[in-house]
Amino acid sequence: MADAPNILTMRGISKAFPGVQALDDVDFSLHSGEIHALLGENGAGKSTLIKVLTGVERPDRGVIELDGREILAKSPHHAQMLGISTVYQEINLCPNLSVAENILLGREPRWAGSIDWRRLNARAAQILEWLEVDIDVRQSVGMYSVAIQQMVAISRALEISARVLILDEPTSSLAAHETEKLFAVMRKLKGEGLGVIFITHFLDQVYEVSDRITVLRNGKLVGVYDTATLPRVELVAHMIGRNLDELQEMSRYKKDAASSAQKQAVVQARALGRVGSIGPFDLDLHEGEVVGLAGLLGSGRTETANLLFGVDKPDSGTLSVAGAPMTHHSPLRSIQAGMAYCPEDRKADGIVGDLTVRENIVLALQANRGWFNYLAPARQREIADKYIKLLSISTPTADQLVKNLSGGNQQKVILARWLATEPNILILDEPTRGIDIGAKAEIQKLVLTLAGEGKTCIFISSELDEVLRTSHRVLVLRDNAIVAELAPDEMNEHTIMHIIAGGTE
């Protein structure tokens, strides 16, 4: 493999957006007949690198060569014409068109000025037969499963003679047998000399199918490794930016959770799960306890939170809050039961940018009261001023538009919104992401203060030291399942990293 020629070479790729250096002098290469995993946590730069390669974004600096010839794709369509095809997690097909039409879209064989449907269907069937997929190519592609749709998308790439195939989280919605089928196809393409870029968060799959691994972190290249010689725990260390020797020696923050263990569980989940989202799990949350959820991006942390809060509906198991079963579960029912949820993406799911700080803070409280039981403006200002002061939110006035605040202050506004509902159970998903160190410390201190007042908290963070510093217990997730629960005397970054990596050296 090391002697195989490069199909693709990217050198010194840099790309900046306002306030963010998304890529900083990144190199990447892809051999002929290679499956190359591109890994990194959220914000590492994976998506931006692929966007630069496929013409969605233009690099600020750097050179891209395909088969030794310098290229610069002007659009995804142009990239396809150059021989670079991408199959995204959200498959980009036309569901109302037939399988054959999707495979040969824009390249339909014609006779006498019209589409030659016989040749169209025969060509599509021929490509799918090579992939060992036996379906009726005349049927609408939307009638088939996600796994079949992926094969159709791959077939389209083959039909245009792609040299580079990018698979972006292709297994996230697949069952185990469908994933094995996809891997068989990837190996077959590799055998034909194609270069495959494999983006995934499933480490087991990386080791099963890839030849080399490139790791990005914070827009920079961490390194390129042969999969067969890279221990999994070292891969995790590279991804999250921790040194293993330091981890073994570093001091560990522990708390005695014995008192909370004696208290009655305020949340009880039994075999709670959702197919394709999070495997069935049992969970007890006690009064005054902070339970941390640790795992790589896509491990199931957010999916667990969504299930507990009612954003997603379970298809197995039971959930009770304060002894009452949660039937017909929904976010509003959760709020009424004393739960609150600060989501991971504050821009998309948290703040309402065109509303004021005051309006954002009272939003959940108003929803809980009902829109016909309107909070008077004076009461709104009273509540907003209380939490602006409590959380040290930096804003000239409660009537400032929240989109004009810094990221850290926006995060505090979301916390204020949920604290205003006076919850007993608080779920915090990446509450300190993208904010400065001072604001992080304030939020961590607030979580511990709330626990001291008897609140129950779930704390989710990609920063393991933050999880350890804030939690009484830690649940570790891997491949959409809770795989371990760590007591205070077991909680350290090295142990968590080994579990995330699959428990092997």
C-alpha positions as CSV (number, residue, x, y, z in Angstrom):
1,M,0.0,0.0,0.0
2,A,2.8,2.4,0.8
3,D,4.2,1.9,-2.7
4,A,0.8,2.6,-4.4
5,P,0.7,5.8,-6.4
6,N,-1.3,8.8,-5.1
7,I,-4.6,9.4,-6.8
8,L,-5.2,12.5,-4.8
9,T,-2.8,15.0,-3.1
10,M,-3.8,18.0,-1.1
11,R,-1.0,20.3,0.2
12,G,-1.1,23.2,2.5
13,I,-4.8,23.6,2.4
14,S,-6.0,26.6,4.5
15,K,-9.5,28.0,4.8
16,A,-10.8,30.8,7.1
17,F,-14.3,32.0,7.8
18,P,-15.1,35.1,9.9
19,G,-13.6,34.5,13.3
20,V,-12.7,30.8,12.5
21,Q,-9.6,29.2,11.0
22,A,-11.3,26.1,9.7
23,L,-8.2,24.6,8.0
24,D,-4.7,25.6,8.7
25,D,-2.0,24.2,6.3
26,V,-3.5,20.7,6.1
27,D,-2.0,18.0,3.9
28,F,-3.9,14.9,2.8
29,S,-3.1,12.1,0.3
30,L,-5.1,9.2,-1.1
31,H,-3.5,6.1,-2.7
32,S,-4.8,4.1,-5.6
33,G,-6.7,1.1,-4.2
34,E,-6.9,2.5,-0.7
35,I,-9.7,3.0,1.9
36,H,-8.5,6.1,3.9
37,A,-10.4,7.1,7.1
38,L,-10.7,10.8,7.8
39,L,-11.3,11.3,11.5
40,G,-11.7,14.1,14.0
41,E,-14.1,15.5,16.5
42,N,-16.8,18.1,15.8
43,G,-15.1,21.2,14.4
44,A,-11.9,19.4,13.5
45,G,-12.1,20.5,9.8
46,K,-13.2,17.2,8.1
47,S,-16.3,18.8,6.4
48,T,-14.4,21.9,5.3
49,L,-11.6,19.8,3.8
50,I,-14.2,17.8,1.8
51,K,-16.0,21.0,0.8
52,V,-12.7,22.4,-0.5
53,L,-12.0,19.2,-2.5
54,T,-15.5,19.0,-4.0
55,G,-15.8,22.7,-4.9
56,V,-18.3,23.8,-2.3
57,E,-15.7,26.1,-0.8
58,R,-12.6,27.7,-2.4
59,P,-9.4,27.4,-0.4
60,D,-7.5,30.5,0.7
61,R,-4.2,28.7,0.1
62,G,-3.0,25.3,-1.0
63,V,-2.7,22.9,-4.0
64,I,-4.9,20.0,-5.0
65,E,-3.7,17.4,-7.5
66,L,-5.6,14.5,-9.0
67,D,-3.5,11.9,-10.8
68,G,-0.6,14.3,-10.8
69,R,-2.6,17.1,-12.4
70,E,-3.4,20.3,-10.5
71,I,-7.2,20.8,-10.2
72,L,-9.6,23.2,-8.5
73,A,-13.2,22.1,-8.5
74,K,-15.6,25.0,-9.1
75,S,-18.7,23.1,-7.9
76,P,-19.7,19.6,-6.8
77,H,-20.9,18.9,-10.4
78,H,-17.5,20.0,-11.7
79,A,-15.8,17.8,-9.1
80,Q,-17.9,14.8,-10.4
81,M,-16.7,15.6,-13.9
82,L,-13.1,15.6,-12.7
83,G,-13.7,12.1,-11.1
84,I,-14.5,13.0,-7.4
85,S,-17.9,11.8,-6.2
86,T,-19.4,12.1,-2.7
87,V,-22.1,10.0,-1.0
88,Y,-23.4,11.9,1.9
89,Q,-25.1,10.7,5.1
90,E,-28.3,12.5,3.8
91,I,-28.3,10.8,0.4
92,N,-28.7,13.2,-2.5
93,L,-31.1,11.4,-4.9
94,C,-34.3,12.3,-6.6
95,P,-36.8,10.0,-4.8
96,N,-39.5,10.5,-7.4
97,L,-37.3,9.3,-10.2
98,S,-36.5,5.7,-11.0
99,V,-33.3,3.9,-9.9
100,A,-32.0,4.0,-13.4
101,E,-32.8,7.6,-13.9
102,N,-30.9,8.5,-10.7
103,I,-27.8,6.5,-11.8
104,L,-27.6,8.1,-15.3
105,L,-29.1,11.5,-14.5
106,G,-27.8,14.0,-17.1
107,R,-26.1,11.2,-19.1
108,E,-29.2,9.3,-20.4
109,P,-28.6,7.4,-23.6
110,R,-30.8,8.8,-26.4
111,W,-32.3,7.6,-29.6
112,A,-34.0,9.8,-32.2
113,G,-33.9,12.7,-29.7
114,S,-35.6,10.9,-26.9
115,I,-34.3,8.9,-23.9
116,D,-33.6,5.3,-24.8
117,W,-35.3,3.7,-21.8
118,R,-34.2,0.1,-22.7
119,R,-30.5,1.1,-22.8
120,L,-31.0,3.3,-19.7
121,N,-32.4,0.5,-17.7
122,A,-30.0,-2.1,-19.0
123,R,-26.9,0.1,-18.2
124,A,-28.2,0.8,-14.6
125,A,-28.9,-2.9,-14.0
126,Q,-25.4,-3.8,-15.3
127,I,-23.8,-1.5,-12.8
128,L,-25.9,-2.7,-9.9
129,E,-25.2,-6.3,-10.9
130,W,-21.5,-5.7,-10.5
131,L,-22.2,-4.4,-7.0
132,E,-24.3,-7.6,-6.4
133,V,-27.5,-5.6,-5.9
134,D,-30.6,-7.2,-7.5
135,I,-33.5,-4.7,-7.7
136,D,-36.0,-3.4,-10.2
137,V,-34.2,-0.3,-11.7
138,R,-37.6,0.9,-13.1
139,Q,-39.0,1.5,-9.6
140,S,-38.8,4.9,-7.9
141,V,-35.6,5.1,-5.7
142,G,-37.6,6.5,-2.8
143,M,-39.4,3.1,-2.4
144,Y,-36.1,1.4,-1.4
145,S,-34.2,1.3,1.9
146,V,-31.4,3.7,2.8
147,A,-28.9,0.9,2.2
148,I,-30.2,0.4,-1.3
149,Q,-30.2,4.1,-2.0
150,Q,-26.5,4.3,-1.0
151,M,-25.8,1.6,-3.5
152,V,-27.6,3.6,-6.1
153,A,-25.5,6.7,-5.2
154,I,-22.3,4.6,-5.4
155,S,-23.5,3.3,-8.8
156,R,-23.9,6.8,-10.0
157,A,-20.3,7.5,-9.0
158,L,-19.1,4.4,-10.9
159,E,-21.1,5.3,-14.0
160,I,-19.2,8.6,-14.3
161,S,-15.9,6.7,-13.8
162,A,-15.0,8.3,-10.4
163,R,-11.4,8.0,-9.3
164,V,-12.1,9.2,-5.8
165,L,-15.2,8.2,-3.8
166,I,-16.0,10.0,-0.6
167,L,-18.3,8.2,1.9
168,D,-19.5,10.7,4.6
169,E,-21.0,8.8,7.6
170,P,-22.4,6.1,5.3
171,T,-23.2,3.6,8.0
172,S,-25.0,5.9,10.5
173,S,-28.5,4.7,9.4
174,L,-27.6,1.1,8.4
175,A,-28.2,-2.2,10.2
176,A,-25.3,-4.5,10.9
177,H,-25.9,-6.7,7.8
178,E,-26.3,-3.6,5.6
179,T,-23.0,-2.2,6.9
180,E,-21.2,-5.5,6.0
181,K,-22.7,-5.3,2.5
182,L,-21.4,-1.8,2.1
183,F,-17.9,-2.8,3.4
184,A,-17.9,-5.7,0.8
185,V,-18.6,-3.1,-1.9
186,M,-15.9,-0.7,-0.6
187,R,-13.3,-3.6,-0.7
188,K,-14.4,-4.4,-4.2
189,L,-14.0,-0.8,-5.3
190,K,-10.6,-0.8,-3.6
191,G,-9.6,-3.8,-5.6
192,E,-10.5,-2.0,-8.8
193,G,-8.0,0.8,-7.9
194,L,-10.5,3.4,-6.6
195,G,-9.5,5.6,-3.8
196,V,-12.1,5.7,-1.0
197,I,-12.2,8.5,1.7
198,F,-14.2,7.1,4.6
199,I,-15.6,9.5,7.2
200,T,-17.2,7.9,10.2
201,H,-17.4,8.1,14.0
202,F,-17.5,4.3,14.5
203,L,-13.9,3.3,15.5
204,D,-14.6,-0.4,15.1
205,Q,-15.5,0.2,11.5
206,V,-12.4,2.2,10.9
207,Y,-10.3,-0.7,12.0
208,E,-12.3,-3.2,10.1
209,V,-12.1,-1.6,6.7
210,S,-9.6,1.2,6.4
211,D,-5.9,1.1,5.4
212,R,-4.7,4.5,6.7
213,I,-6.1,7.1,9.0
214,T,-5.7,10.9,8.9
215,V,-6.7,12.7,12.1
216,L,-7.6,16.4,12.1
217,R,-8.1,18.5,15.2
218,N,-9.1,22.2,15.4
219,G,-8.4,22.7,11.7
220,K,-4.9,21.3,11.9
221,L,-3.4,18.0,10.7
222,V,-2.5,15.8,13.7
223,G,-1.0,13.0,11.8
224,V,-1.4,10.2,9.2
225,Y,-1.2,6.6,10.5
226,D,-1.3,3.0,9.2
227,T,-4.4,1.5,10.7
228,A,-2.9,-1.8,11.4
229,T,-0.1,-0.4,13.7
230,L,-2.1,2.4,15.5
231,P,-3.5,1.3,18.9
232,R,-7.1,2.4,19.3
233,V,-6.5,4.2,22.6
234,E,-3.7,6.3,20.8
235,L,-6.2,7.1,18.1
236,V,-8.6,8.4,20.6
237,A,-5.8,10.4,22.3
238,H,-4.9,12.0,18.9
239,M,-8.6,12.9,18.2
240,I,-9.3,14.6,21.5
241,G,-5.8,16.0,22.0
242,R,-4.6,14.4,25.2
243,N,-1.1,12.9,25.9
244,L,-1.3,9.3,27.2
245,D,1.6,9.7,29.6
246,E,0.1,12.9,31.0
247,L,-3.2,11.1,31.4
248,Q,-1.7,8.4,33.6
249,E,-0.1,10.9,35.9
250,M,-2.6,13.7,36.0
251,S,-4.6,14.3,39.1
252,R,-8.2,13.2,39.0
253,Y,-11.2,15.1,40.3
254,K,-13.5,12.8,42.3
255,K,-16.5,13.3,44.4
256,D,-18.2,11.0,46.9
257,A,-21.5,10.0,45.5
258,A,-22.5,7.7,48.3
259,S,-25.1,10.2,49.7
260,S,-26.9,10.5,46.4
261,A,-26.9,6.7,45.9
262,Q,-29.0,6.4,49.0
263,K,-31.6,8.8,47.7
264,Q,-34.6,7.7,45.6
265,A,-34.2,7.9,41.9
266,V,-36.0,10.9,40.4
267,V,-35.6,9.5,36.9
268,Q,-35.8,5.8,36.0
269,A,-35.3,4.4,32.5
270,R,-35.7,0.7,31.9
271,A,-34.6,-0.8,28.5
272,L,-35.3,2.6,27.0
273,G,-34.1,2.8,23.4
274,R,-34.8,3.7,19.8
275,V,-33.7,1.7,16.8
276,G,-31.0,3.5,14.8
277,S,-30.5,6.1,17.5
278,I,-29.5,4.6,20.9
279,G,-29.5,1.0,22.1
280,P,-31.8,0.0,25.1
281,F,-30.4,1.2,28.4
282,D,-31.2,1.3,32.1
283,L,-30.6,4.5,34.0
284,D,-31.3,5.8,37.5
285,L,-30.8,9.5,38.2
286,H,-30.8,10.6,41.9
287,E,-31.5,13.9,43.6
288,G,-28.5,16.2,43.9
289,E,-26.4,14.1,41.4
290,V,-24.5,15.1,38.3
291,V,-24.2,12.2,35.8
292,G,-21.7,12.8,33.0
293,L,-22.0,11.3,29.5
294,A,-18.7,10.7,27.8
295,G,-18.0,9.4,24.3
296,L,-16.9,10.6,20.9
297,L,-19.1,12.6,18.6
298,G,-21.9,10.4,17.3
299,S,-21.5,7.8,20.1
300,G,-25.1,8.3,21.2
301,R,-24.8,11.1,23.9
302,T,-27.2,13.5,22.3
303,E,-29.5,10.7,21.3
304,T,-29.7,9.6,24.9
305,A,-30.6,13.2,25.9
306,N,-33.2,13.5,23.2
307,L,-34.9,10.3,24.3
308,L,-35.0,11.3,28.0
309,F,-36.5,14.7,27.2
310,G,-39.0,13.5,24.6
311,V,-37.4,15.1,21.5
312,D,-37.3,11.6,20.1
313,K,-39.9,8.8,20.8
314,P,-38.6,5.5,22.2
315,D,-39.6,2.3,20.5
316,S,-38.7,0.1,23.5
317,G,-38.7,0.4,27.3
318,T,-40.2,2.7,29.9
319,L,-39.4,6.0,31.5
320,S,-40.7,7.5,34.8
321,V,-40.0,10.9,36.4
322,A,-40.6,11.4,40.1
323,G,-42.4,8.0,40.1
324,A,-44.8,8.9,37.4
325,P,-44.7,7.0,34.0
326,M,-43.9,9.3,31.0
327,T,-46.5,8.1,28.5
328,H,-47.0,10.1,25.2
329,H,-43.7,11.7,26.0
330,S,-42.9,15.1,24.5
331,P,-40.7,18.1,25.4
332,L,-43.8,19.9,26.8
333,R,-44.6,16.9,29.0
334,S,-41.0,16.9,30.2
335,I,-41.1,20.6,31.1
336,Q,-44.4,20.0,33.0
337,A,-42.6,17.1,34.8
338,G,-39.8,19.5,35.9
339,M,-37.2,18.7,33.3
340,A,-35.1,21.1,31.2
341,Y,-32.9,20.6,28.2
342,C,-30.1,22.8,26.9
343,P,-29.3,21.5,23.4
344,E,-26.0,21.0,21.8
345,D,-26.5,23.4,18.9
346,R,-27.4,26.7,20.5
347,K,-27.7,28.4,17.1
348,A,-30.1,25.9,15.6
349,D,-32.0,24.6,18.6
350,G,-31.4,27.1,21.4
351,I,-31.5,30.9,20.9
352,V,-34.0,32.7,18.8
353,G,-31.7,35.3,17.4
354,D,-34.3,37.9,16.4
355,L,-35.8,38.0,19.9
356,T,-34.4,39.9,22.8
357,V,-32.5,38.5,25.8
358,R,-35.7,38.9,27.9
359,E,-37.9,37.2,25.4
360,N,-35.5,34.3,25.1
361,I,-35.2,33.9,28.8
362,V,-39.0,33.7,29.4
363,L,-39.7,31.5,26.3
364,A,-39.8,28.1,28.0
365,L,-41.6,29.4,31.1
366,Q,-44.3,31.0,28.8
367,A,-44.7,27.8,26.9
368,N,-45.2,25.9,30.1
369,R,-47.8,28.4,31.3
370,G,-49.6,28.3,28.0
371,W,-49.9,31.2,25.5
372,F,-53.2,32.3,26.9
373,N,-51.7,32.8,30.3
374,Y,-49.4,35.6,29.2
375,L,-46.6,36.8,31.4
376,A,-46.9,40.5,32.0
377,P,-44.0,42.6,30.7
378,A,-43.1,43.7,34.2
379,R,-42.9,40.1,35.3
380,Q,-40.8,39.2,32.3
381,R,-38.3,42.0,33.1
382,E,-38.2,40.9,36.7
383,I,-37.3,37.3,35.7
384,A,-34.8,38.4,33.0
385,D,-33.0,40.8,35.3
386,K,-32.8,38.1,38.0
387,Y,-31.0,35.6,35.8
388,I,-28.9,38.2,34.0
389,K,-27.5,39.1,37.4
390,L,-27.3,35.4,38.6
391,L,-25.4,34.2,35.6
392,S,-23.4,37.5,35.0
393,I,-24.8,37.8,31.4
394,S,-23.0,40.6,29.7
395,T,-25.6,42.6,27.9
396,P,-26.4,46.4,28.0
397,T,-30.1,45.7,28.6
398,A,-32.5,42.8,28.7
399,D,-34.0,44.2,25.5
400,Q,-30.8,43.6,23.5
401,L,-31.3,41.2,20.6
402,V,-29.7,37.9,21.7
403,K,-27.9,37.4,18.4
404,N,-25.7,40.4,19.2
405,L,-24.3,38.7,22.3
406,S,-21.1,36.7,22.4
407,G,-21.3,32.9,22.2
408,G,-20.7,32.5,25.9
409,N,-23.4,34.9,26.8
410,Q,-25.8,33.3,24.4
411,Q,-25.1,30.0,26.2
412,K,-25.9,31.7,29.5
413,V,-29.2,33.0,28.1
414,I,-30.2,29.4,27.2
415,L,-29.3,28.3,30.8
416,A,-31.3,31.2,32.2
417,R,-34.3,30.2,30.1
418,W,-34.4,26.8,31.6
419,L,-33.5,27.8,35.1
420,A,-36.5,30.2,35.0
421,T,-38.8,27.2,34.8
422,E,-37.3,26.1,38.1
423,P,-36.6,22.5,36.9
424,N,-35.7,19.6,39.1
425,I,-33.9,17.8,36.3
426,L,-31.5,19.6,34.0
427,I,-29.9,18.0,30.8
428,L,-27.0,20.0,29.5
429,D,-25.6,19.0,26.1
430,E,-22.2,20.6,25.4
431,P,-23.0,23.6,27.5
432,T,-19.5,25.1,27.3
433,R,-18.7,24.5,23.6
434,G,-17.2,27.5,21.9
435,I,-17.1,29.7,24.9
436,D,-14.1,31.2,26.7
437,I,-12.4,29.6,29.8
438,G,-13.9,32.1,32.2
439,A,-17.5,31.4,31.1
440,K,-16.8,27.6,31.1
441,A,-15.7,27.8,34.7
442,E,-18.8,29.8,35.7
443,I,-21.1,27.2,34.0
444,Q,-19.3,24.3,35.6
445,K,-19.6,26.0,39.0
446,L,-23.3,26.6,38.4
447,V,-23.9,23.0,37.7
448,L,-22.3,21.9,40.9
449,T,-24.2,24.6,42.8
450,L,-27.5,23.4,41.4
451,A,-26.6,19.8,42.4
452,G,-25.9,21.1,45.9
453,E,-29.4,22.5,45.9
454,G,-30.8,19.1,45.1
455,K,-31.2,19.4,41.3
456,T,-30.4,16.4,39.1
457,C,-28.1,17.1,36.2
458,I,-27.0,15.2,33.1
459,F,-23.8,16.8,31.8
460,I,-22.6,16.0,28.3
461,S,-19.2,17.3,27.0
462,S,-16.5,16.2,24.5
463,E,-13.9,17.5,27.0
464,L,-13.2,14.6,29.3
465,D,-11.5,16.7,32.0
466,E,-14.7,18.8,32.2
467,V,-16.9,15.7,32.5
468,L,-14.7,14.4,35.4
469,R,-14.6,17.8,37.1
470,T,-18.3,18.2,37.1
471,S,-19.8,14.6,37.5
472,H,-20.5,12.2,40.4
473,R,-20.8,9.3,38.0
474,V,-19.8,8.9,34.3
475,L,-21.6,6.8,31.7
476,V,-19.4,6.0,28.7
477,L,-21.0,5.6,25.2
478,R,-19.7,3.9,22.1
479,D,-21.4,3.0,18.8
480,N,-24.8,4.3,20.0
481,A,-24.8,2.3,23.3
482,I,-24.0,2.9,26.9
483,V,-21.1,0.5,27.4
484,A,-19.8,1.4,30.9
485,E,-20.7,3.2,34.1
486,L,-17.8,4.5,36.2
487,A,-18.0,5.2,40.0
488,P,-15.8,8.0,41.5
489,D,-12.8,5.7,42.2
490,E,-12.8,4.6,38.6
491,M,-13.2,8.0,36.9
492,N,-10.1,9.1,35.0
493,E,-9.4,10.1,31.4
494,H,-7.2,7.1,30.7
495,T,-9.9,4.6,31.7
496,I,-12.6,6.5,29.7
497,M,-10.4,6.6,26.6
498,H,-9.7,2.9,26.8
499,I,-13.4,2.2,27.0
500,I,-14.2,4.5,24.1
501,A,-11.5,2.8,22.1
502,G,-13.1,-0.6,22.8
503,G,-11.1,-1.6,25.9
504,T,-8.0,-2.7,23.9
505,E,-4.5,-1.4,23.6
